Amino acid sequence: MNSQPPVADSDFELRAYLLGSWSVERTLLDRTSGTRGTFTGVVRYSALDDDGGLSFHEEGTVRLTSLDGDPFTGPASRHYVLHSAESPDAMDVTFPDGRAFHRMSFTQNASQDQHWCDPDTYRVTYTLRGPDEFSYAWDVRGPKKVQLLESVLRRLDPRSGPGTG
């Protein structure tokens, strides 16, 4: 049995794979303060009417507990835009205002990227776990933040197949 996760190849169509609704479970760790947390919610990748891009919208609930035991629970959301890249196995992620964020891909040579958010560096690694599940981890390091955010996404209706969930 192969214990390695599947790896997308250059024929993999990332846009078609992502299209639809996914549950998301995220763990959060602030390595400086010891604060731990979780985020649970839903991510929707919706088709845009332009050049084959996608809208990414995430909504859910964040729960944080600091070392002193003070809990916080509240709503959280974020939005990005994914644009077609020169290869169908990758997409360029931007903030809603068009600023570049990073490249998303599951191929072996492109599954890692980084983003500089002055003064910290955000490094992301994407892992394809199967036809209905993937994960990514952000390792944030710098003078302001030292964090680890690990997310697992699962297709909400796996029977419908990629792109139809």
Rosetta constraint file for C-alpha pairs under 8 A:
AtomPair CA 5 CA 127 HARMONIC 7.22 0.50
AtomPair CA 5 CA 128 HARMONIC 6.37 0.50
AtomPair CA 5 CA 129 HARMONIC 5.28 0.50
AtomPair CA 5 CA 130 HARMONIC 7.42 0.50
AtomPair CA 6 CA 128 HARMONIC 5.90 0.50
AtomPair CA 6 CA 129 HARMONIC 6.08 0.50
AtomPair CA 6 CA 130 HARMONIC 6.48 0.50
AtomPair CA 7 CA 106 HARMONIC 6.14 0.50
AtomPair CA 7 CA 107 HARMONIC 5.69 0.50
AtomPair CA 7 CA 108 HARMONIC 6.32 0.50
AtomPair CA 7 CA 127 HARMONIC 7.69 0.50
AtomPair CA 7 CA 128 HARMONIC 6.19 0.50
AtomPair CA 8 CA 12 HARMONIC 5.71 0.50
AtomPair CA 8 CA 89 HARMONIC 7.25 0.50
AtomPair CA 8 CA 106 HARMONIC 5.32 0.50
AtomPair CA 8 CA 107 HARMONIC 4.75 0.50
AtomPair CA 8 CA 108 HARMONIC 7.37 0.50
AtomPair CA 8 CA 128 HARMONIC 7.26 0.50
AtomPair CA 9 CA 89 HARMONIC 7.01 0.50
AtomPair CA 9 CA 106 HARMONIC 7.97 0.50
AtomPair CA 9 CA 107 HARMONIC 5.65 0.50
AtomPair CA 9 CA 108 HARMONIC 8.00 0.50
AtomPair CA 10 CA 87 HARMONIC 7.08 0.50
AtomPair CA 10 CA 88 HARMONIC 7.04 0.50
AtomPair CA 10 CA 89 HARMONIC 5.58 0.50
AtomPair CA 10 CA 107 HARMONIC 7.31 0.50
AtomPair CA 11 CA 88 HARMONIC 6.92 0.50
AtomPair CA 11 CA 89 HARMONIC 6.64 0.50
AtomPair CA 12 CA 88 HARMONIC 6.50 0.50
AtomPair CA 12 CA 89 HARMONIC 5.03 0.50
AtomPair CA 13 CA 17 HARMONIC 6.34 0.50
AtomPair CA 13 CA 88 HARMONIC 4.91 0.50
AtomPair CA 13 CA 89 HARMONIC 5.10 0.50
AtomPair CA 13 CA 90 HARMONIC 7.85 0.50
AtomPair CA 14 CA 18 HARMONIC 6.16 0.50
AtomPair CA 14 CA 88 HARMONIC 6.16 0.50
AtomPair CA 14 CA 89 HARMONIC 5.00 0.50
AtomPair CA 14 CA 90 HARMONIC 6.06 0.50
AtomPair CA 14 CA 91 HARMONIC 7.19 0.50
AtomPair CA 14 CA 105 HARMONIC 7.33 0.50
AtomPair CA 15 CA 19 HARMONIC 6.14 0.50
AtomPair CA 15 CA 52 HARMONIC 7.93 0.50
AtomPair CA 15 CA 53 HARMONIC 7.60 0.50
AtomPair CA 15 CA 54 HARMONIC 7.29 0.50
AtomPair CA 15 CA 88 HARMONIC 7.43 0.50
AtomPair CA 15 CA 89 HARMONIC 7.99 0.50
AtomPair CA 15 CA 91 HARMONIC 7.56 0.50
AtomPair CA 15 CA 163 HARMONIC 7.88 0.50
AtomPair CA 16 CA 162 HARMONIC 6.33 0.50
AtomPair CA 16 CA 163 HARMONIC 4.86 0.50
AtomPair CA 17 CA 131 HARMONIC 7.86 0.50
AtomPair CA 17 CA 162 HARMONIC 4.79 0.50
AtomPair CA 17 CA 163 HARMONIC 5.44 0.50
AtomPair CA 18 CA 45 HARMONIC 6.24 0.50
AtomPair CA 18 CA 162 HARMONIC 6.89 0.50
AtomPair CA 18 CA 163 HARMONIC 6.23 0.50
AtomPair CA 19 CA 44 HARMONIC 7.61 0.50
AtomPair CA 19 CA 45 HARMONIC 4.96 0.50
AtomPair CA 19 CA 46 HARMONIC 6.00 0.50
AtomPair CA 19 CA 47 HARMONIC 7.05 0.50
AtomPair CA 19 CA 54 HARMONIC 7.65 0.50
AtomPair CA 19 CA 162 HARMONIC 6.94 0.50
AtomPair CA 19 CA 163 HARMONIC 4.33 0.50
AtomPair CA 19 CA 164 HARMONIC 6.75 0.50
AtomPair CA 19 CA 165 HARMONIC 7.17 0.50
AtomPair CA 20 CA 44 HARMONIC 5.77 0.50
AtomPair CA 20 CA 45 HARMONIC 5.25 0.50
AtomPair CA 20 CA 46 HARMONIC 6.42 0.50
AtomPair CA 20 CA 155 HARMONIC 7.69 0.50
AtomPair CA 20 CA 162 HARMONIC 7.68 0.50
AtomPair CA 20 CA 163 HARMONIC 5.63 0.50
AtomPair CA 20 CA 164 HARMONIC 5.82 0.50
AtomPair CA 20 CA 165 HARMONIC 4.40 0.50
AtomPair CA 21 CA 42 HARMONIC 6.89 0.50
AtomPair CA 21 CA 43 HARMONIC 5.77 0.50
AtomPair CA 21 CA 44 HARMONIC 4.47 0.50
AtomPair CA 21 CA 45 HARMONIC 6.36 0.50
AtomPair CA 21 CA 155 HARMONIC 6.16 0.50
AtomPair CA 21 CA 156 HARMONIC 5.81 0.50
AtomPair CA 21 CA 157 HARMONIC 7.84 0.50
AtomPair CA 21 CA 165 HARMONIC 5.56 0.50
AtomPair CA 22 CA 42 HARMONIC 5.64 0.50
AtomPair CA 22 CA 43 HARMONIC 5.13 0.50
AtomPair CA 22 CA 44 HARMONIC 6.34 0.50
AtomPair CA 22 CA 153 HARMONIC 5.85 0.50
AtomPair CA 22 CA 154 HARMONIC 5.22 0.50
AtomPair CA 22 CA 155 HARMONIC 4.33 0.50
AtomPair CA 22 CA 156 HARMONIC 5.00 0.50
AtomPair CA 22 CA 165 HARMONIC 7.91 0.50
AtomPair CA 23 CA 40 HARMONIC 7.58 0.50
AtomPair CA 23 CA 41 HARMONIC 5.88 0.50
AtomPair CA 23 CA 42 HARMONIC 4.53 0.50
AtomPair CA 23 CA 43 HARMONIC 6.21 0.50
AtomPair CA 23 CA 153 HARMONIC 5.45 0.50
AtomPair CA 23 CA 154 HARMONIC 5.28 0.50
AtomPair CA 23 CA 155 HARMONIC 6.41 0.50
AtomPair CA 23 CA 156 HARMONIC 6.06 0.50
AtomPair CA 24 CA 39 HARMONIC 7.68 0.50
AtomPair CA 24 CA 40 HARMONIC 5.63 0.50
AtomPair CA 24 CA 41 HARMONIC 5.32 0.50
AtomPair CA 24 CA 42 HARMONIC 5.60 0.50
AtomPair CA 24 CA 43 HARMONIC 6.61 0.50
AtomPair CA 24 CA 151 HARMONIC 6.60 0.50
AtomPair CA 24 CA 152 HARMONIC 5.67 0.50
AtomPair CA 24 CA 153 HARMONIC 4.52 0.50
AtomPair CA 24 CA 154 HARMONIC 6.69 0.50
AtomPair CA 25 CA 38 HARMONIC 7.25 0.50
AtomPair CA 25 CA 39 HARMONIC 5.81 0.50
AtomPair CA 25 CA 40 HARMONIC 4.68 0.50
AtomPair CA 25 CA 41 HARMONIC 6.82 0.50
AtomPair CA 25 CA 151 HARMONIC 5.61 0.50
AtomPair CA 25 CA 152 HARMONIC 5.41 0.50
AtomPair CA 25 CA 153 HARMONIC 6.67 0.50
AtomPair CA 26 CA 38 HARMONIC 5.42 0.50
AtomPair CA 26 CA 39 HARMONIC 4.92 0.50
AtomPair CA 26 CA 40 HARMONIC 6.40 0.50
AtomPair CA 26 CA 149 HARMONIC 6.69 0.50
AtomPair CA 26 CA 150 HARMONIC 5.38 0.50
AtomPair CA 26 CA 151 HARMONIC 4.19 0.50
AtomPair CA 26 CA 152 HARMONIC 6.45 0.50
AtomPair CA 27 CA 36 HARMONIC 7.56 0.50
AtomPair CA 27 CA 37 HARMONIC 5.84 0.50
AtomPair CA 27 CA 38 HARMONIC 4.54 0.50
AtomPair CA 27 CA 39 HARMONIC 6.51 0.50
AtomPair CA 27 CA 148 HARMONIC 8.00 0.50
AtomPair CA 27 CA 149 HARMONIC 5.71 0.50
AtomPair CA 27 CA 150 HARMONIC 5.35 0.50
AtomPair CA 27 CA 151 HARMONIC 6.63 0.50
AtomPair CA 28 CA 36 HARMONIC 5.54 0.50
AtomPair CA 28 CA 37 HARMONIC 4.84 0.50
AtomPair CA 28 CA 38 HARMONIC 5.75 0.50
AtomPair CA 28 CA 39 HARMONIC 7.79 0.50
AtomPair CA 28 CA 147 HARMONIC 7.34 0.50
AtomPair CA 28 CA 148 HARMONIC 5.94 0.50
AtomPair CA 28 CA 149 HARMONIC 4.66 0.50
AtomPair CA 28 CA 150 HARMONIC 6.75 0.50
AtomPair CA 29 CA 34 HARMONIC 6.80 0.50
AtomPair CA 29 CA 35 HARMONIC 5.98 0.50
AtomPair CA 29 CA 36 HARMONIC 4.67 0.50
AtomPair CA 29 CA 37 HARMONIC 6.54 0.50
AtomPair CA 29 CA 147 HARMONIC 5.52 0.50
AtomPair CA 29 CA 148 HARMONIC 5.22 0.50
AtomPair CA 29 CA 149 HARMONIC 6.49 0.50
AtomPair CA 30 CA 34 HARMONIC 5.42 0.50
AtomPair CA 30 CA 35 HARMONIC 5.20 0.50
AtomPair CA 30 CA 36 HARMONIC 6.42 0.50
AtomPair CA 30 CA 145 HARMONIC 7.59 0.50
AtomPair CA 30 CA 146 HARMONIC 6.06 0.50
AtomPair CA 30 CA 147 HARMONIC 4.52 0.50
AtomPair CA 30 CA 148 HARMONIC 6.72 0.50
AtomPair CA 31 CA 35 HARMONIC 7.42 0.50
AtomPair CA 31 CA 146 HARMONIC 5.45 0.50
AtomPair CA 31 CA 147 HARMONIC 5.50 0.50
AtomPair CA 31 CA 148 HARMONIC 7.52 0.50
AtomPair CA 32 CA 145 HARMONIC 7.68 0.50
AtomPair CA 32 CA 146 HARMONIC 6.15 0.50
AtomPair CA 32 CA 147 HARMONIC 7.78 0.50
AtomPair CA 33 CA 66 HARMONIC 7.39 0.50
AtomPair CA 33 CA 67 HARMONIC 7.23 0.50
AtomPair CA 34 CA 66 HARMONIC 6.55 0.50
AtomPair CA 34 CA 67 HARMONIC 5.93 0.50
AtomPair CA 35 CA 64 HARMONIC 6.85 0.50
AtomPair CA 35 CA 65 HARMONIC 5.74 0.50
AtomPair CA 35 CA 66 HARMONIC 4.20 0.50
AtomPair CA 35 CA 67 HARMONIC 5.93 0.50
AtomPair CA 36 CA 64 HARMONIC 5.76 0.50
AtomPair CA 36 CA 65 HARMONIC 5.62 0.50
AtomPair CA 36 CA 66 HARMONIC 6.49 0.50
AtomPair CA 37 CA 62 HARMONIC 7.09 0.50
AtomPair CA 37 CA 63 HARMONIC 5.26 0.50
AtomPair CA 37 CA 64 HARMONIC 4.11 0.50
AtomPair CA 37 CA 65 HARMONIC 6.13 0.50
AtomPair CA 38 CA 62 HARMONIC 5.71 0.50
AtomPair CA 38 CA 63 HARMONIC 5.28 0.50
AtomPair CA 38 CA 64 HARMONIC 6.63 0.50
AtomPair CA 39 CA 60 HARMONIC 6.75 0.50
AtomPair CA 39 CA 61 HARMONIC 5.54 0.50
AtomPair CA 39 CA 62 HARMONIC 4.35 0.50
AtomPair CA 39 CA 63 HARMONIC 6.37 0.50
AtomPair CA 40 CA 60 HARMONIC 5.47 0.50
AtomPair CA 40 CA 61 HARMONIC 5.59 0.50
AtomPair CA 40 CA 62 HARMONIC 6.77 0.50
AtomPair CA 41 CA 58 HARMONIC 7.05 0.50
AtomPair CA 41 CA 59 HARMONIC 5.51 0.50
AtomPair CA 41 CA 60 HARMONIC 3.81 0.50
AtomPair CA 41 CA 61 HARMONIC 6.34 0.50
AtomPair CA 42 CA 58 HARMONIC 5.71 0.50
AtomPair CA 42 CA 59 HARMONIC 5.65 0.50
AtomPair CA 42 CA 60 HARMONIC 6.35 0.50
AtomPair CA 43 CA 56 HARMONIC 6.84 0.50
AtomPair CA 43 CA 57 HARMONIC 5.60 0.50
AtomPair CA 43 CA 58 HARMONIC 4.33 0.50
AtomPair CA 43 CA 59 HARMONIC 6.68 0.50
AtomPair CA 44 CA 55 HARMONIC 7.68 0.50
AtomPair CA 44 CA 56 HARMONIC 5.82 0.50
AtomPair CA 44 CA 57 HARMONIC 5.31 0.50
AtomPair CA 44 CA 58 HARMONIC 6.49 0.50
AtomPair CA 45 CA 54 HARMONIC 5.96 0.50
AtomPair CA 45 CA 55 HARMONIC 5.46 0.50
AtomPair CA 45 CA 56 HARMONIC 4.79 0.50
AtomPair CA 45 CA 57 HARMONIC 6.70 0.50
AtomPair CA 46 CA 54 HARMONIC 5.36 0.50
AtomPair CA 46 CA 55 HARMONIC 5.05 0.50
AtomPair CA 46 CA 56 HARMONIC 6.75 0.50
AtomPair CA 47 CA 52 HARMONIC 7.11 0.50
AtomPair CA 47 CA 53 HARMONIC 6.29 0.50
AtomPair CA 47 CA 54 HARMONIC 4.71 0.50
AtomPair CA 47 CA 55 HARMONIC 6.34 0.50
AtomPair CA 48 CA 52 HARMONIC 6.47 0.50
AtomPair CA 48 CA 53 HARMONIC 5.36 0.50
AtomPair CA 48 CA 54 HARMONIC 5.26 0.50
AtomPair CA 48 CA 55 HARMONIC 6.37 0.50
AtomPair CA 49 CA 53 HARMONIC 7.66 0.50
AtomPair CA 51 CA 83 HARMONIC 7.51 0.50
AtomPair CA 51 CA 84 HARMONIC 7.07 0.50
AtomPair CA 52 CA 83 HARMONIC 6.97 0.50
AtomPair CA 52 CA 84 HARMONIC 6.15 0.50
AtomPair CA 53 CA 81 HARMONIC 7.21 0.50
AtomPair CA 53 CA 82 HARMONIC 5.38 0.50
AtomPair CA 53 CA 83 HARMONIC 4.44 0.50
AtomPair CA 53 CA 84 HARMONIC 5.71 0.50
AtomPair CA 54 CA 81 HARMONIC 5.90 0.50
AtomPair CA 54 CA 82 HARMONIC 4.95 0.50
AtomPair CA 54 CA 83 HARMONIC 6.62 0.50
AtomPair CA 55 CA 79 HARMONIC 7.45 0.50
AtomPair CA 55 CA 80 HARMONIC 6.24 0.50
AtomPair CA 55 CA 81 HARMONIC 4.78 0.50
AtomPair CA 55 CA 82 HARMONIC 6.25 0.50
AtomPair CA 56 CA 79 HARMONIC 5.50 0.50
AtomPair CA 56 CA 80 HARMONIC 5.02 0.50
AtomPair CA 56 CA 81 HARMONIC 5.85 0.50
AtomPair CA 56 CA 82 HARMONIC 7.17 0.50
AtomPair CA 57 CA 77 HARMONIC 7.37 0.50
AtomPair CA 57 CA 78 HARMONIC 6.00 0.50
AtomPair CA 57 CA 79 HARMONIC 4.62 0.50
AtomPair CA 57 CA 80 HARMONIC 6.71 0.50
AtomPair CA 58 CA 77 HARMONIC 5.22 0.50
AtomPair CA 58 CA 78 HARMONIC 5.35 0.50
AtomPair CA 58 CA 79 HARMONIC 6.41 0.50
AtomPair CA 59 CA 75 HARMONIC 7.47 0.50
AtomPair CA 59 CA 76 HARMONIC 5.89 0.50
AtomPair CA 59 CA 77 HARMONIC 4.35 0.50
AtomPair CA 59 CA 78 HARMONIC 6.90 0.50
AtomPair CA 60 CA 75 HARMONIC 5.78 0.50
AtomPair CA 60 CA 76 HARMONIC 5.54 0.50
AtomPair CA 60 CA 77 HARMONIC 6.42 0.50
AtomPair CA 61 CA 73 HARMONIC 6.91 0.50
AtomPair CA 61 CA 74 HARMONIC 5.55 0.50
AtomPair CA 61 CA 75 HARMONIC 4.54 0.50
AtomPair CA 61 CA 76 HARMONIC 5.68 0.50
AtomPair CA 62 CA 72 HARMONIC 7.84 0.50
AtomPair CA 62 CA 73 HARMONIC 5.64 0.50
AtomPair CA 62 CA 74 HARMONIC 5.55 0.50
AtomPair CA 62 CA 75 HARMONIC 6.16 0.50
AtomPair CA 62 CA 76 HARMONIC 6.25 0.50
AtomPair CA 63 CA 71 HARMONIC 7.25 0.50
AtomPair CA 63 CA 72 HARMONIC 5.61 0.50
AtomPair CA 63 CA 73 HARMONIC 4.44 0.50
AtomPair CA 63 CA 74 HARMONIC 6.79 0.50
AtomPair CA 64 CA 71 HARMONIC 5.67 0.50
AtomPair CA 64 CA 72 HARMONIC 5.09 0.50
AtomPair CA 64 CA 73 HARMONIC 6.52 0.50
AtomPair CA 65 CA 69 HARMONIC 5.74 0.50
AtomPair CA 65 CA 70 HARMONIC 5.69 0.50
AtomPair CA 65 CA 71 HARMONIC 4.51 0.50
AtomPair CA 65 CA 72 HARMONIC 6.44 0.50
AtomPair CA 66 CA 70 HARMONIC 5.66 0.50
AtomPair CA 66 CA 71 HARMONIC 6.79 0.50
AtomPair CA 79 CA 95 HARMONIC 7.26 0.50
AtomPair CA 79 CA 96 HARMONIC 6.66 0.50
AtomPair CA 80 CA 93 HARMONIC 6.65 0.50
AtomPair CA 80 CA 94 HARMONIC 5.83 0.50
AtomPair CA 80 CA 95 HARMONIC 4.98 0.50
AtomPair CA 80 CA 96 HARMONIC 5.44 0.50
AtomPair CA 81 CA 93 HARMONIC 5.74 0.50
AtomPair CA 81 CA 94 HARMONIC 5.29 0.50
AtomPair CA 81 CA 95 HARMONIC 6.27 0.50
AtomPair CA 81 CA 96 HARMONIC 6.05 0.50
AtomPair CA 81 CA 98 HARMONIC 8.00 0.50
AtomPair CA 82 CA 91 HARMONIC 5.86 0.50
AtomPair CA 82 CA 92 HARMONIC 5.43 0.50
AtomPair CA 82 CA 93 HARMONIC 4.45 0.50
AtomPair CA 82 CA 94 HARMONIC 6.30 0.50
AtomPair CA 83 CA 91 HARMONIC 5.44 0.50
AtomPair CA 83 CA 92 HARMONIC 5.05 0.50
AtomPair CA 83 CA 93 HARMONIC 6.38 0.50
AtomPair CA 83 CA 94 HARMONIC 7.77 0.50
AtomPair CA 84 CA 88 HARMONIC 7.22 0.50
AtomPair CA 84 CA 90 HARMONIC 7.24 0.50
AtomPair CA 84 CA 91 HARMONIC 5.06 0.50
AtomPair CA 84 CA 92 HARMONIC 6.46 0.50
AtomPair CA 85 CA 90 HARMONIC 5.83 0.50
AtomPair CA 85 CA 91 HARMONIC 5.06 0.50
AtomPair CA 85 CA 92 HARMONIC 6.10 0.50
AtomPair CA 86 CA 90 HARMONIC 7.78 0.50
AtomPair CA 89 CA 105 HARMONIC 6.03 0.50
AtomPair CA 89 CA 106 HARMONIC 7.25 0.50
AtomPair CA 89 CA 107 HARMONIC 7.11 0.50
AtomPair CA 90 CA 103 HARMONIC 6.83 0.50
AtomPair CA 90 CA 104 HARMONIC 5.55 0.50
AtomPair CA 90 CA 105 HARMONIC 4.55 0.50
AtomPair CA 90 CA 106 HARMONIC 7.61 0.50
AtomPair CA 91 CA 103 HARMONIC 5.82 0.50
AtomPair CA 91 CA 104 HARMONIC 5.32 0.50
AtomPair CA 91 CA 105 HARMONIC 6.76 0.50
AtomPair CA 92 CA 100 HARMONIC 7.73 0.50
AtomPair CA 92 CA 101 HARMONIC 7.64 0.50
AtomPair CA 92 CA 102 HARMONIC 6.07 0.50
AtomPair CA 92 CA 103 HARMONIC 4.47 0.50
AtomPair CA 92 CA 104 HARMONIC 6.22 0.50
AtomPair CA 93 CA 100 HARMONIC 6.58 0.50
AtomPair CA 93 CA 101 HARMONIC 5.45 0.50
AtomPair CA 93 CA 102 HARMONIC 5.31 0.50
AtomPair CA 93 CA 103 HARMONIC 5.76 0.50
AtomPair CA 93 CA 104 HARMONIC 6.86 0.50
AtomPair CA 94 CA 98 HARMONIC 5.53 0.50
AtomPair CA 94 CA 99 HARMONIC 5.46 0.50
AtomPair CA 94 CA 100 HARMONIC 4.52 0.50
AtomPair CA 94 CA 101 HARMONIC 4.79 0.50
AtomPair CA 94 CA 102 HARMONIC 7.01 0.50
AtomPair CA 95 CA 99 HARMONIC 5.34 0.50
AtomPair CA 95 CA 100 HARMONIC 6.50 0.50
AtomPair CA 95 CA 101 HARMONIC 6.37 0.50
AtomPair CA 101 CA 115 HARMONIC 6.13 0.50
AtomPair CA 102 CA 113 HARMONIC 6.31 0.50
AtomPair CA 102 CA 114 HARMONIC 6.34 0.50
AtomPair CA 102 CA 115 HARMONIC 6.11 0.50
AtomPair CA 103 CA 113 HARMONIC 6.32 0.50
AtomPair CA 104 CA 110 HARMONIC 7.82 0.50
AtomPair CA 104 CA 111 HARMONIC 6.77 0.50
AtomPair CA 104 CA 112 HARMONIC 7.85 0.50
AtomPair CA 104 CA 113 HARMONIC 7.69 0.50
AtomPair CA 104 CA 126 HARMONIC 7.27 0.50
AtomPair CA 105 CA 110 HARMONIC 5.78 0.50
AtomPair CA 105 CA 111 HARMONIC 4.91 0.50
AtomPair CA 105 CA 112 HARMONIC 7.70 0.50
AtomPair CA 105 CA 126 HARMONIC 6.75 0.50
AtomPair CA 106 CA 110 HARMONIC 6.73 0.50
AtomPair CA 106 CA 111 HARMONIC 4.77 0.50
AtomPair CA 106 CA 126 HARMONIC 5.85 0.50
AtomPair CA 106 CA 127 HARMONIC 5.95 0.50
AtomPair CA 106 CA 128 HARMONIC 5.90 0.50
AtomPair CA 107 CA 111 HARMONIC 5.46 0.50
AtomPair CA 111 CA 125 HARMONIC 5.68 0.50
AtomPair CA 111 CA 126 HARMONIC 5.17 0.50
AtomPair CA 111 CA 127 HARMONIC 7.12 0.50
AtomPair CA 112 CA 123 HARMONIC 7.26 0.50
AtomPair CA 112 CA 124 HARMONIC 5.54 0.50
AtomPair CA 112 CA 125 HARMONIC 4.44 0.50
AtomPair CA 112 CA 126 HARMONIC 6.43 0.50
AtomPair CA 113 CA 123 HARMONIC 5.87 0.50
AtomPair CA 113 CA 124 HARMONIC 5.42 0.50
AtomPair CA 113 CA 125 HARMONIC 6.77 0.50
AtomPair CA 114 CA 121 HARMONIC 6.94 0.50
AtomPair CA 114 CA 122 HARMONIC 5.40 0.50
AtomPair CA 114 CA 123 HARMONIC 4.21 0.50
AtomPair CA 114 CA 124 HARMONIC 5.91 0.50
AtomPair CA 115 CA 121 HARMONIC 5.94 0.50
AtomPair CA 115 CA 122 HARMONIC 5.04 0.50
AtomPair CA 115 CA 123 HARMONIC 6.46 0.50
AtomPair CA 116 CA 120 HARMONIC 6.10 0.50
AtomPair CA 116 CA 121 HARMONIC 4.68 0.50
AtomPair CA 116 CA 122 HARMONIC 6.19 0.50
AtomPair CA 117 CA 121 HARMONIC 6.09 0.50
AtomPair CA 117 CA 122 HARMONIC 7.25 0.50
AtomPair CA 119 CA 142 HARMONIC 6.30 0.50
AtomPair CA 119 CA 143 HARMONIC 6.71 0.50
AtomPair CA 119 CA 144 HARMONIC 6.98 0.50
AtomPair CA 120 CA 140 HARMONIC 6.83 0.50
AtomPair CA 120 CA 141 HARMONIC 5.66 0.50
AtomPair CA 120 CA 142 HARMONIC 4.24 0.50
AtomPair CA 120 CA 143 HARMONIC 6.57 0.50
AtomPair CA 120 CA 144 HARMONIC 6.59 0.50
AtomPair CA 120 CA 145 HARMONIC 6.59 0.50
AtomPair CA 121 CA 140 HARMONIC 5.76 0.50
AtomPair CA 121 CA 141 HARMONIC 5.48 0.50
AtomPair CA 121 CA 142 HARMONIC 6.22 0.50
AtomPair CA 122 CA 138 HARMONIC 6.28 0.50
AtomPair CA 122 CA 139 HARMONIC 5.85 0.50
AtomPair CA 122 CA 140 HARMONIC 4.49 0.50
AtomPair CA 122 CA 141 HARMONIC 6.65 0.50
AtomPair CA 123 CA 137 HARMONIC 7.99 0.50
AtomPair CA 123 CA 138 HARMONIC 5.46 0.50
AtomPair CA 123 CA 139 HARMONIC 5.18 0.50
AtomPair CA 123 CA 140 HARMONIC 6.32 0.50
AtomPair CA 124 CA 136 HARMONIC 6.69 0.50
AtomPair CA 124 CA 137 HARMONIC 5.48 0.50
AtomPair CA 124 CA 138 HARMONIC 4.51 0.50
AtomPair CA 124 CA 139 HARMONIC 6.45 0.50
AtomPair CA 125 CA 136 HARMONIC 5.40 0.50
AtomPair CA 125 CA 137 HARMONIC 5.44 0.50
AtomPair CA 125 CA 138 HARMONIC 6.85 0.50
AtomPair CA 126 CA 134 HARMONIC 7.48 0.50
AtomPair CA 126 CA 135 HARMONIC 5.89 0.50
AtomPair CA 126 CA 136 HARMONIC 4.34 0.50
AtomPair CA 126 CA 137 HARMONIC 6.83 0.50
AtomPair CA 127 CA 134 HARMONIC 5.70 0.50
AtomPair CA 127 CA 135 HARMONIC 5.20 0.50
AtomPair CA 127 CA 136 HARMONIC 6.03 0.50
AtomPair CA 128 CA 133 HARMONIC 6.78 0.50
AtomPair CA 128 CA 134 HARMONIC 4.57 0.50
AtomPair CA 128 CA 135 HARMONIC 6.61 0.50
AtomPair CA 129 CA 133 HARMONIC 5.28 0.50
AtomPair CA 129 CA 134 HARMONIC 4.85 0.50
AtomPair CA 129 CA 135 HARMONIC 7.13 0.50
AtomPair CA 130 CA 134 HARMONIC 6.74 0.50
AtomPair CA 131 CA 161 HARMONIC 7.75 0.50
AtomPair CA 131 CA 162 HARMONIC 7.04 0.50
AtomPair CA 132 CA 154 HARMONIC 5.65 0.50
AtomPair CA 132 CA 155 HARMONIC 5.02 0.50
AtomPair CA 132 CA 158 HARMONIC 5.93 0.50
AtomPair CA 132 CA 161 HARMONIC 7.63 0.50
AtomPair CA 132 CA 162 HARMONIC 7.23 0.50
AtomPair CA 133 CA 152 HARMONIC 7.25 0.50
AtomPair CA 133 CA 153 HARMONIC 5.59 0.50
AtomPair CA 133 CA 154 HARMONIC 4.46 0.50
AtomPair CA 133 CA 155 HARMONIC 6.33 0.50
AtomPair CA 134 CA 152 HARMONIC 5.99 0.50
AtomPair CA 134 CA 153 HARMONIC 5.46 0.50
AtomPair CA 134 CA 154 HARMONIC 6.79 0.50
AtomPair CA 135 CA 150 HARMONIC 7.45 0.50
AtomPair CA 135 CA 151 HARMONIC 5.45 0.50
AtomPair CA 135 CA 152 HARMONIC 4.33 0.50
AtomPair CA 135 CA 153 HARMONIC 5.96 0.50
AtomPair CA 136 CA 150 HARMONIC 6.02 0.50
AtomPair CA 136 CA 151 HARMONIC 5.41 0.50
AtomPair CA 136 CA 152 HARMONIC 6.75 0.50
AtomPair CA 137 CA 148 HARMONIC 7.13 0.50
AtomPair CA 137 CA 149 HARMONIC 5.59 0.50
AtomPair CA 137 CA 150 HARMONIC 4.30 0.50
AtomPair CA 137 CA 151 HARMONIC 6.17 0.50
AtomPair CA 138 CA 147 HARMONIC 7.88 0.50
AtomPair CA 138 CA 148 HARMONIC 5.77 0.50
AtomPair CA 138 CA 149 HARMONIC 5.10 0.50
AtomPair CA 138 CA 150 HARMONIC 6.43 0.50
AtomPair CA 139 CA 146 HARMONIC 7.74 0.50
AtomPair CA 139 CA 147 HARMONIC 6.06 0.50
AtomPair CA 139 CA 148 HARMONIC 4.80 0.50
AtomPair CA 139 CA 149 HARMONIC 6.68 0.50
AtomPair CA 140 CA 145 HARMONIC 6.36 0.50
AtomPair CA 140 CA 146 HARMONIC 5.30 0.50
AtomPair CA 140 CA 147 HARMONIC 4.94 0.50
AtomPair CA 140 CA 148 HARMONIC 6.21 0.50
AtomPair CA 141 CA 145 HARMONIC 5.79 0.50
AtomPair CA 141 CA 146 HARMONIC 4.58 0.50
AtomPair CA 141 CA 147 HARMONIC 6.71 0.50
AtomPair CA 142 CA 146 HARMONIC 6.13 0.50
AtomPair CA 155 CA 165 HARMONIC 6.78 0.50
AtomPair CA 156 CA 165 HARMONIC 6.48 0.50
AtomPair CA 157 CA 161 HARMONIC 7.50 0.50
AtomPair CA 157 CA 165 HARMONIC 5.27 0.50
AtomPair CA 158 CA 162 HARMONIC 7.65 0.50
AtomPair CA 158 CA 165 HARMONIC 6.99 0.50
AtomPair CA 160 CA 164 HARMONIC 5.63 0.50
AtomPair CA 160 CA 165 HARMONIC 5.67 0.50
AtomPair CA 161 CA 165 HARMONIC 6.66 0.50
